[in-house]
Amino acid sequence: MKSYILITNLNDGSVRKYATLTAACRMLELPYHSLKGKKLPVVWKNYRIERIRLNFERDYLTSAIVIIGVAYFITITLIGKL
């Protein structure tokens, strides 16, 4: 079963989804090594971080959002290196 990371900004209520905790930490400048050992869900510096289990066979829309998010992250990373 796949999963994704759901991060809610507690200041403005915005929600972001990431394929991995590593990607989320890079994009939001969070300390990966401090967070990877914590049991999720956790609140860290005005962010609520939780892992959502995903059944790809049942939840096609969320699956597509996660895949598009990963593609967006890869594109932004590659453009930044040009």
C-alpha positions, 0 to 999 in steps of 0.5 A: 500500500502506498502513502503520501505526506499531507502537510497543513500550514496551521497559520493559513490552513493551506494543505500540501501533498508530497510523495515522500517526507524527504521531498516535503522537508526539502520544499518547506525547509524542514529538518528531515533527520529530526522528523524521520524518527518521530511518529506521525502525525506530528506538529512542527513549527506551525505545520501539521505533518501526517502520513496518509495511506493510499489504496491506488485501486480505489482512490484514482484522483488522489493517486493522480495528484500525488503523481503530478506533485512528484512530476512537478517537484522533479521539473522544478528541481531540474529547471533550478539546475539549468 
